[in-house]
């Protein structure tokens, strides 16, 4: 009886070790190799044309409602992303991102950040500011316009609220983008 239990424990241990070894080796494949990063051409160096167009529409539609906004960030290199990631960690300042280089939709030209512009022309991030005096938060009016244009708002995220952040992922994950998958470019049609 003790021999049967011992045999089963050895078999069970061997199975667990095999599964752990297999999973560990599979996880290595999830880490992109440099050559895996770009299957369909080079990394973008500017905003995707649709994001660019929708950004311009956002600025225009906000202006139509008496709200002046500025785009504080658009396309961002992986190096710039790493600099921002270090802020609040190894560099002074508050943490502003949890995404390292290659982990942000900014790095693929699919995200923008905005701020309101007050009557003195200064950028402000006051979500309660009502510069057009209509009794509503200008910030939330801009967010509403952005959502109607197809942007996802970072303020809706559950883990890390990124209130200035707007993105269009076109149904693509960071994992897919890191492997070279890109949204269609309407200019190439």
Secondary structure, DSSP 8 states (H G I E B T S, - for coil): -HHHHHHHHHHHHHHHHHHHHHHHHHHHHHS--GGGS-SSSS--SS--HHHHHHHHHHHHHHHHTT--EEEEE-S--HHHHHHHHHBTTTBSS----S--TTSSGGGGT-EEEEEEE-TTS-EE--TT--TT-SSS-HHHHHHHHHHHTT-EEGGG-SSS--TTEEE--TT--HHHHHTT-----GGG-
